[in-house]
Amino acid sequence: MTTFDISGDLQVRRMGFGAMRLPASERGGPANDRETGLAVLRRAVGLGVNHIDTAAFYFFGDLTANGMIREALHPYASDLVIATKVGPRREPGAPMPTGQLAAGELRGEVERNLRELGLDRLDLVYLRPGGIEAPGGESIAERFEALAALREEGLVRHLGVSHVDAAQLAEARAIAPVAAVQNRFDVTQPADAEMLRTCERDGIAYVPYFPLGGFGVPDDARLKAVAARHGATPAQVLLAGLLALSPVTLAIPGTSSPVHLEENVAAGDLALTEEDLRELRP
Ligand SMILES: NC(=O)c1ccc[n+]([C@@H]2O[C@H](COP(=O)([O-])OP(=O)(O)OC[C@H]3O[C@@H](n4cnc5c(N)ncnc54)[C@H](OP(=O)(O)O)[C@@H]3O)[C@@H](O)[C@H]2O)c1
């Protein structure tokens, strides 16, 4: 499996793991089995995954993604990169975030991640502005400045932005280096292609969220045709397609299933051809 150096500093294998689904597969629950989640995390690392994407606002009831990562993997291997996100405000009983944290509240959220993960410094912290609507339309400068100050203080190693448009990325980059962009992207609907090209040009990691479509692997004839040619599953083709798009893309598929985990990690070694990729494009 190929690797990417985040900011020329943290080397990660390009097939990573998204932790959002560990506490519960659906927003409204039920909670997933804790022991299975811990086993998935340990197996992921055993299979060579060394990039885990999480957030303190990924929880269901008492089960938190950060807590599960800590329980399964602490003390962490020296090459494990844990990326987290701050910005959304999620109250304990709410199924999803209901607003955004103000700049002055981001220190508390970074400290919460440090505490929950059992770390002195976070490898990569994304500022995640906005809700579920299309990104953009607001300034992120004040909040990104707050994170840049925490980076200067040594609480954070690298900064990223998530769910942003080109103007917001430019705003952030004028304040501090941006190591990674985490935006929604799926090979069959490449709405964010221009952002990906910017990241590629400037050596910024591009981390598509919802790499498997977010709500179930799409029932797509093109995916099935390419998968059949390789003796692979449609999910594997989606993931391999993301990695084939550019050397800067990192995949973070989310699963709470040991079987899907094996399948997803194996997709890191699935080589798609130019013909496959042409067929997948809309
Ligand atoms: N920045 C943001 O705004 C944002 C938003 C959403 C997500 N994220 C990040 O992106 C990561 C990935 O997103 P996601 O987990 O929401 O969506 P996803 O990776 O696109 O899809 C996950 C869903 O696909 C299923 N799945 C996983 N592997 C599969 C396979 N091999 N075959 C069939 N189904 C499979 C999972 O169910 P099973 O559990 O049954 O496998 C789960 O329901 C998250 O974990 C989170 O870290 C970020």
The ligand as a Tripos MOL2 file, in Angstrom:
@<TRIPOS>MOLECULE
LIG
   48    52     1     0     0
SMALL
NO_CHARGES

@<TRIPOS>ATOM
      1 N1        -15.5910   16.1150    7.9100 N.am      1 LIG1
      2 C1        -16.8500   15.7480    7.8920 C.2       1 LIG1
      3 O1        -17.7590   16.5730    7.8430 O.2       1 LIG1
      4 C2        -17.1750   14.2960    7.9230 C.ar      1 LIG1
      5 C3        -18.4920   13.8710    7.6800 C.ar      1 LIG1
      6 C4        -18.7410   12.4980    7.6940 C.ar      1 LIG1
      7 C5        -17.7240   11.6000    7.9350 C.ar      1 LIG1
      8 N2        -16.4550   12.0430    8.1890 N.ar      1 LIG1
      9 C6        -15.3280   11.1090    8.3960 C.3       1 LIG1
     10 O2        -15.2890   10.2420    7.2840 O.3       1 LIG1
     11 C7        -15.2690    8.8930    7.7380 C.3       1 LIG1
     12 C8        -15.9610    8.0190    6.7300 C.3       1 LIG1
     13 O3        -17.3100    8.4070    6.5680 O.3       1 LIG1
     14 P1        -18.5200    7.4850    7.0180 P.3       1 LIG1
     15 O4        -18.0560    6.4010    7.9030 O.co2     1 LIG1
     16 O5        -19.5780    8.3740    7.5380 O.co2     1 LIG1
     17 O6        -19.0690    6.9710    5.6430 O.3       1 LIG1
     18 P2        -18.4840    5.9240    4.5600 P.3       1 LIG1
     19 O7        -17.1120    5.5130    4.9010 O.co2     1 LIG1
     20 O8        -18.7450    6.5060    3.2230 O.co2     1 LIG1
     21 O9        -19.5060    4.7300    4.7300 O.3       1 LIG1
     22 C9        -19.6290    4.0460    5.9110 C.3       1 LIG1
     23 C10       -20.8160    3.1140    5.7590 C.3       1 LIG1
     24 O10       -20.4950    2.1340    4.7810 O.3       1 LIG1
     25 C11       -20.5640    0.8310    5.3740 C.3       1 LIG1
     26 N3        -19.3960    0.0790    4.8890 N.ar      1 LIG1
     27 C12       -18.1020    0.2200    5.2700 C.ar      1 LIG1
     28 N4        -17.3240   -0.6310    4.5900 N.ar      1 LIG1
     29 C13       -18.1350   -1.3040    3.7560 C.ar      1 LIG1
     30 C14       -17.9150   -2.3200    2.8180 C.ar      1 LIG1
     31 N5        -16.6970   -2.8100    2.5810 N.pl3     1 LIG1
     32 N6        -18.9860   -2.8100    2.1310 N.ar      1 LIG1
     33 C15       -20.2340   -2.3370    2.3530 C.ar      1 LIG1
     34 N7        -20.4920   -1.3610    3.2440 N.ar      1 LIG1
     35 C16       -19.4550   -0.8570    3.9450 C.ar      1 LIG1
     36 C17       -20.5450    1.0190    6.8580 C.3       1 LIG1
     37 O11       -21.3610    0.0480    7.4840 O.3       1 LIG1
     38 P3        -20.7010   -1.1120    8.4030 P.3       1 LIG1
     39 O12       -20.3610   -0.4880    9.7060 O.co2     1 LIG1
     40 O13       -21.7770   -2.1210    8.4680 O.co2     1 LIG1
     41 O14       -19.4940   -1.6080    7.6590 O.co2     1 LIG1
     42 C18       -21.1670    2.4020    7.0070 C.3       1 LIG1
     43 O15       -22.5780    2.2930    7.0590 O.3       1 LIG1
     44 C19       -15.9910    8.9600    9.0860 C.3       1 LIG1
     45 O16       -15.7190    7.8230    9.8660 O.3       1 LIG1
     46 C20       -15.4590   10.2450    9.6360 C.3       1 LIG1
     47 O17       -14.2010    9.9970   10.2180 O.3       1 LIG1
     48 C21       -16.1780   13.3750    8.1740 C.ar      1 LIG1
@<TRIPOS>BOND
     1     1     2 1
     2     2     3 2
     3     2     4 1
     4     4     5 ar
     5     4    48 ar
     6     5     6 ar
     7     6     7 ar
     8     7     8 ar
     9     8     9 1
    10     8    48 ar
    11     9    10 1
    12     9    46 1
    13    10    11 1
    14    11    12 1
    15    11    44 1
    16    12    13 1
    17    13    14 1
    18    14    15 2
    19    14    16 1
    20    14    17 1
    21    17    18 1
    22    18    19 2
    23    18    20 1
    24    18    21 1
    25    21    22 1
    26    22    23 1
    27    23    24 1
    28    23    42 1
    29    24    25 1
    30    25    26 1
    31    25    36 1
    32    26    27 ar
    33    26    35 ar
    34    27    28 ar
    35    28    29 ar
    36    29    30 ar
    37    29    35 ar
    38    30    31 1
    39    30    32 ar
    40    32    33 ar
    41    33    34 ar
    42    34    35 ar
    43    36    37 1
    44    36    42 1
    45    37    38 1
    46    38    39 2
    47    38    40 1
    48    38    41 1
    49    42    43 1
    50    44    45 1
    51    44    46 1
    52    46    47 1
@<TRIPOS>SUBSTRUCTURE
     1 LIG1         1 GROUP 0 **** ****
